[in-house]
Amino acid sequence: MRIDIITLFPEMFSVLDESILARARKKGVLQICCHQLRDFSRLAHNRVDDTVFGGGKGMLLMAEPIAACIDAIAEHLGALPPVCYMSPRGKVLAQERAKGLAQLSNLIILCGHYEGIDQRVLDAYHAEEISIGDYVLTGGEIPAMVLTDVVSRMIDGVLAGEECFTQESHFGGLLEYHQYTRPEVWRNQTVPPVLLSGHHDNIRRYKRKQSLSLTRERRSELLEKTVLSKEDRHLLDEKC
């Protein structure tokens, strides 16, 4: 997969050159290209913003530099990829949407700044507005990193196998169960005996019960959206 990121601050994305995503890029299963928006300005001093029509404080990113950058990416790829604009007014990013984006071959992520972006360019390219939460940040760069990471880790070859993300919180609608490692006893706290039993079905049931119980306790609205099996309902009714 190739992800093109349009930003005023490409140097911020150096974090994507570390850890798992760095290894994926080195293997060639993931390509991340950052584009400096100012490089596509035709104005003096590479200006890309202007005052807002109708009044109001702050500056707005102009449509033309953004369009020129998107057009250049599309020309290079031979087709226009879907465009995602990181915006606090967008639909909040959820795992299900990230799964869909991970199936794409190419994706453009647009980072806003200042007071945002001229609506006309968003309309022209049918940009999907995505938020990472009900709060406002100083720019779209950190949300773009979040979207890139969430999507990238589900691309075939980025992690060791699908089980590395399919068993985690939110993938199947539930929160992840508690996990433990050595030593078996740490500061007088012991690992749940079932995890040391070697009985695979009991371990599976324990993990599922943990996920169900934690979701009910911490994010009950997620449990309401999850299709529960007969076994799930039985596990929820069981006493600890």
N, C-alpha and C positions, 0 to 999 in steps of 0.2 A: 504494500500500500504506500502511496505517496500523499503526504499532507503538506500543503502550501499555506504558510501563515503570513498574512499581510499585517505589518506592524510599524510603528514609529520607533520601536526599541528592540531590534532584533538581537542585540547583545544580551537581553534578559533571558533568552531561550538557551543559554549555555547549560542550564540544568538538564536539558534533554540530551546532553552529551555525556551523561553519567549513567552508571548502573545498568539496569535491564534494557532500557531503550537504546543505550549506547551499543550494547552487544547486538541488539536486533538490527541496528543500522549498519554495524560492521558486517553482519551476516548477509545483508542485502534484502532482508524481509520487510524492512521499513525504511522509508525515505522521508526526511523532514527538511523542507526548504523554507527559509525565512526571507521575506522580501521587505526591504526598506521602502516604505511608502513615498518618502521624499524623492526617491530616484525616479518617480513617475510624474513629478510635477513639472509644468512648463513655465512656472512663474519665477520671479526673482527670488533668490535665496531658498529655492526649493520649497516654497510655501505651499501648504496643503490645507490650511484652515481659513475661515473667515467668520465675520459676525453673523448672528442669527437674525433672519427676517422676523419681524414682529416683535423684536425687542427681547431682552433677557441678557443675563450675564454670561460670560464665557464665549468660547469659540466653537465652531462646528467644522468637522472634517468635510471637505468639498467632495462632490461626486466624481469629478473628472479624474483625479489621480488614482482613486480607487478603481474606477472603471478601466483605466489604462493598464493597471497592474493585473486585474482579473483577465482582461483580454490577452495580455502577454502570456499569462499562464495557460489559458485555453489554447492559444495558438501553438505553444510549445507542446502541449499534450495532444493536440488534435481534436479536442472536445472540451466543452465547458463542464467542469465538475460541479457538484452541489456546493453551495456557499453557506457557511454557518457564520452568523454574526453574534459575537458574545455580547449580550445585553441584559441588564437587570429587568427589563420588561419582557424578556423571552420566557418560554416555558422552561420550568426548572428541569435540569438534566437528570434523567433517571437511567438505570441500568438497561432497561428495555430499549430505549432510544440509542444508547451507546452500542448495543448489539447490532442494531440496524446499520449504523454508520460504519461499524467494523467490517461490514460485508462489501463496502465500496472499494474500488481500486484507487480513486483519487478523491480528495476533499480539500476545499479551501476554507480556512478559518480567518475571519476578519476581526481584527482588534480595534475597538473604538477607543476614543480618548477625548479629553475636554468634555464638551457637552454632547458628544455622540457623532452621528453621521447623517448627512443629507439623506432624507428618506427616499429620494428618487433613485439613488443607486441601489438601495436595498430592494426596491420594487422592480427595477430593471433586471436584476439578476435573481429574483425570487429567493432572496436570502432567508434562511430559517434562523430566527432569533432564539438563542439558547442562553439561559441563565444558570449559574451554579448555586444560586440561593437567593433568598429574599433580603438582600443587602446590596450596597453600592460600593464598588472599589474605585480606585483612581484611574484605572484603565482596563482594557480587555486582555492584557497580556497574561496575567495569572489565571483567569478563567480559560484562556486558550491553552495554557499548559495543562490544566486539569482535563479539559476535553481530549487533548492529544494523548495524555497518559491513559485515561479511561478507555478510549477507543483502541489504542495501540496494543494494550496488553491482551486483547482478545483476538488479535490477528494471528493466524496460524504461523508458528515458528518463533514467536516472540517469547512465550513462556515454554517451559519444558513439555507441557501437555494441557489439554482442556481442563483436566481436573484441578489445575492450579487456579482457575478462576471460577469454574462452575460450582465449586463447593463453598464459595465465599459469600459474604453478606450481600443481599439484594439480587444476586444472579437469578435465583429461583423464587424471589419474592420474600424470603425470610432472612433474618440476621444469622450470622455464623455462630456456631457453637464455640464453647471455651476450648482452648488447646493448651497442651503442656509438653515439656521436654525434661531431660535430665537436669538435676538429680530427682529421684522419685520422692524424696523428702527434702523440702526446703523451708528452713525456719519453722519447723514443726508442722508445716502444711504438706499434705500428701496428695499425690495424683489419684484421682478417682480409680478405685480398684478395677472397674470394668475395662478401663483402657489398657490395663496390664494383663487382662485375662486371656487374650489371644482368641476369644470367641467373637468371630467377625459379625455375626448377626446381632449379638448383644451390643457390640460396639456401635454398629449402624443405628440401632434403635436408640441408644443413649445419645448419640450425636443429633439425631432427628428430634428427640424430645427436648434437648438443649436449645436447638434452633427455634422450635415452636414456643417454648417457655420464655426465652429471651425476647422473642418478637412480641409476644403477648404483653410482657412486662414493660418493654421500652418503646415499641412502635406498634401499638395495637391496630392502627389503621392499615398497616401492611398485612397483618393477619386476616383482616376482613376482606382483602382483595385476593387472597390466596385460596386456590381450590384444594381443600383438605380431603385426604383419603380417610377411609374408615379407621385405618391404623393411626393416622395423625390425631383423629378425635379421641381415640382411646389413649394415646400417649399424653394428650393434654389433660385428660381426666385422671390419669394416674397420679398418685401421691409420690413426692420425691423420696 
